[in-house]
Amino acid sequence: MFTPQSVAHKVGPSLTWNILNFGRIRNKIHAQEARFEQAVRRYRTTVLTAAEEVENALASYMLERERSKSL
């Protein structure tokens, strides 16, 4: 049952399996990191766009307020 041959058969496939999948696992990690970075860029762009829209709306409001005071 616990002969060197039986141990080799049990350990061998798991080591071979991990070695064969290492490139695939690394590629999945890189792909996920790229998706994360893209999501962060998209989030930052969304926040900056929202801040710009708020600033523009406030500026328009202030201009309209000043215009209505002068009437």
FIKOLZA-1660 file (N, C-alpha, C; in steps of 0.1 Angstrom, whole numbers, plus 5000, padded with zeros to 4 digits):
% residues 71
   i   px   py   pz ch aa at
   1 5008 4988 5000  A  M  N
   1 5000 5000 5000  A  M CA
   1 5009 5013 5000  A  M  C
   2 5018 5014 5009  A  F  N
   2 5027 5026 5009  A  F CA
   2 5041 5023 5004  A  F  C
   3 5041 5017 4993  A  T  N
   3 5054 5014 4986  A  T CA
   3 5058 5027 4979  A  T  C
   4 5071 5029 4976  A  P  N
   4 5076 5041 4969  A  P CA
   4 5068 5043 4956  A  P  C
   5 5064 5032 4949  A  Q  N
   5 5057 5034 4936  A  Q CA
   5 5043 5040 4938  A  Q  C
   6 5036 5036 4949  A  S  N
   6 5023 5041 4951  A  S CA
   6 5024 5056 4956  A  S  C
   7 5034 5059 4963  A  V  N
   7 5035 5073 4967  A  V CA
   7 5038 5082 4955  A  V  C
   8 5047 5077 4946  A  A  N
   8 5050 5085 4934  A  A CA
   8 5038 5087 4926  A  A  C
   9 5030 5077 4925  A  H  N
   9 5017 5079 4917  A  H CA
   9 5008 5089 4923  A  H  C
  10 5008 5090 4936  A  K  N
  10 4998 5099 4942  A  K CA
  10 5004 5113 4942  A  K  C
  11 5017 5115 4943  A  V  N
  11 5023 5128 4943  A  V CA
  11 5026 5133 4929  A  V  C
  12 5030 5124 4921  A  G  N
  12 5033 5128 4907  A  G CA
  12 5023 5136 4899  A  G  C
  13 5010 5131 4899  A  P  N
  13 5000 5138 4891  A  P CA
  13 4997 5152 4896  A  P  C
  14 4998 5154 4909  A  S  N
  14 4995 5168 4914  A  S CA
  14 5006 5178 4911  A  S  C
  15 5018 5173 4911  A  L  N
  15 5029 5182 4908  A  L CA
  15 5029 5185 4893  A  L  C
  16 5026 5175 4885  A  T  N
  16 5026 5177 4870  A  T CA
  16 5014 5186 4867  A  T  C
  17 5003 5184 4874  A  W  N
  17 4991 5192 4871  A  W CA
  17 4994 5207 4874  A  W  C
  18 5000 5210 4885  A  N  N
  18 5003 5224 4888  A  N CA
  18 5013 5230 4879  A  N  C
  19 5023 5222 4875  A  I  N
  19 5033 5227 4866  A  I CA
  19 5027 5230 4852  A  I  C
  20 5018 5222 4848  A  L  N
  20 5012 5224 4835  A  L CA
  20 5002 5235 4835  A  L  C
  21 4996 5238 4846  A  N  N
  21 4987 5249 4847  A  N CA
  21 4993 5263 4851  A  N  C
  22 5006 5263 4854  A  F  N
  22 5012 5275 4859  A  F CA
  22 5010 5287 4850  A  F  C
  23 5013 5285 4837  A  G  N
  23 5011 5296 4827  A  G CA
  23 4997 5300 4826  A  G  C
  24 4988 5291 4826  A  R  N
  24 4974 5295 4825  A  R CA
  24 4969 5303 4837  A  R  C
  25 4974 5298 4849  A  I  N
  25 4970 5305 4862  A  I CA
  25 4976 5319 4861  A  I  C
  26 4988 5321 4857  A  R  N
  26 4995 5334 4857  A  R CA
  26 4988 5343 4847  A  R  C
  27 4984 5337 4835  A  N  N
  27 4976 5345 4826  A  N CA
  27 4963 5350 4831  A  N  C
  28 4956 5341 4839  A  K  N
  28 4943 5345 4845  A  K CA
  28 4946 5356 4855  A  K  C
  29 4956 5356 4862  A  I  N
  29 4960 5366 4872  A  I CA
  29 4962 5379 4865  A  I  C
  30 4970 5379 4854  A  H  N
  30 4973 5391 4847  A  H CA
  30 4960 5397 4841  A  H  C
  31 4951 5388 4835  A  A  N
  31 4939 5393 4830  A  A CA
  31 4930 5400 4840  A  A  C
  32 4929 5394 4852  A  Q  N
  32 4921 5399 4863  A  Q CA
  32 4927 5412 4867  A  Q  C
  33 4940 5413 4868  A  E  N
  33 4947 5426 4872  A  E CA
  33 4943 5437 4862  A  E  C
  34 4944 5433 4849  A  A  N
  34 4940 5443 4838  A  A CA
  34 4926 5448 4839  A  A  C
  35 4917 5438 4842  A  R  N
  35 4903 5442 4844  A  R CA
  35 4901 5451 4856  A  R  C
  36 4908 5448 4867  A  F  N
  36 4907 5457 4879  A  F CA
  36 4912 5471 4876  A  F  C
  37 4924 5472 4869  A  E  N
  37 4929 5485 4866  A  E CA
  37 4920 5493 4857  A  E  C
  38 4913 5486 4847  A  Q  N
  38 4904 5492 4838  A  Q CA
  38 4892 5497 4846  A  Q  C
  39 4887 5489 4856  A  A  N
  39 4876 5494 4864  A  A CA
  39 4880 5506 4873  A  A  C
  40 4892 5506 4878  A  V  N
  40 4896 5518 4886  A  V CA
  40 4897 5530 4877  A  V  C
  41 4902 5529 4865  A  R  N
  41 4902 5540 4856  A  R CA
  41 4888 5545 4852  A  R  C
  42 4879 5536 4850  A  R  N
  42 4865 5539 4847  A  R CA
  42 4859 5546 4859  A  R  C
  43 4861 5542 4871  A  Y  N
  43 4856 5548 4883  A  Y CA
  43 4861 5562 4885  A  Y  C
  44 4874 5564 4883  A  R  N
  44 4880 5577 4884  A  R CA
  44 4874 5587 4874  A  R  C
  45 4873 5582 4861  A  T  N
  45 4867 5590 4851  A  T CA
  45 4853 5594 4854  A  T  C
  46 4845 5585 4860  A  T  N
  46 4831 5587 4864  A  T CA
  46 4831 5598 4875  A  T  C
  47 4840 5597 4885  A  V  N
  47 4840 5606 4896  A  V CA
  47 4844 5620 4891  A  V  C
  48 4854 5621 4882  A  L  N
  48 4858 5634 4877  A  L CA
  48 4848 5640 4868  A  L  C
  49 4841 5632 4860  A  T  N
  49 4830 5637 4852  A  T CA
  49 4819 5643 4861  A  T  C
  50 4815 5635 4871  A  A  N
  50 4805 5640 4880  A  A CA
  50 4809 5653 4887  A  A  C
  51 4821 5654 4891  A  A  N
  51 4826 5666 4898  A  A CA
  51 4825 5678 4888  A  A  C
  52 4829 5675 4876  A  E  N
  52 4828 5686 4866  A  E CA
  52 4814 5690 4863  A  E  C
  53 4805 5681 4862  A  E  N
  53 4791 5684 4860  A  E CA
  53 4785 5692 4872  A  E  C
  54 4789 5689 4884  A  V  N
  54 4784 5696 4896  A  V CA
  54 4790 5711 4895  A  V  C
  55 4803 5712 4892  A  E  N
  55 4809 5725 4891  A  E CA
  55 4802 5734 4881  A  E  C
  56 4799 5728 4869  A  N  N
  56 4792 5735 4858  A  N CA
  56 4778 5739 4863  A  N  C
  57 4771 5730 4869  A  A  N
  57 4758 5733 4874  A  A CA
  57 4758 5745 4884  A  A  C
  58 4768 5744 4893  A  L  N
  58 4769 5755 4903  A  L CA
  58 4772 5768 4897  A  L  C
  59 4781 5768 4887  A  A  N
  59 4785 5780 4880  A  A CA
  59 4773 5786 4873  A  A  C
  60 4765 5777 4866  A  S  N
  60 4753 5782 4859  A  S CA
  60 4743 5787 4869  A  S  C
  61 4741 5781 4880  A  Y  N
  61 4732 5786 4890  A  Y CA
  61 4736 5800 4895  A  Y  C
  62 4749 5801 4898  A  M  N
  62 4754 5814 4903  A  M CA
  62 4752 5825 4893  A  M  C
  63 4755 5822 4880  A  L  N
  63 4753 5832 4870  A  L CA
  63 4738 5836 4868  A  L  C
  64 4730 5826 4869  A  E  N
  64 4715 5829 4867  A  E CA
  64 4710 5836 4879  A  E  C
  65 4715 5834 4891  A  R  N
  65 4711 5841 4903  A  R CA
  65 4716 5855 4902  A  R  C
  66 4728 5858 4897  A  E  N
  66 4732 5872 4896  A  E CA
  66 4724 5879 4885  A  E  C
  67 4721 5872 4874  A  R  N
  67 4713 5878 4864  A  R CA
  67 4699 5881 4869  A  R  C
  68 4693 5873 4877  A  S  N
  68 4679 5875 4882  A  S CA
  68 4679 5887 4892  A  S  C
  69 4690 5889 4899  A  K  N
  69 4691 5900 4908  A  K CA
  69 4692 5913 4901  A  K  C
  70 4698 5913 4889  A  S  N
  70 4699 5926 4882  A  S CA
  70 4686 5930 4875  A  S  C
  71 4677 5921 4874  A  L  N
  71 4664 5924 4868  A  L CA
  71 4656 5932 4876  A  L  C
% end
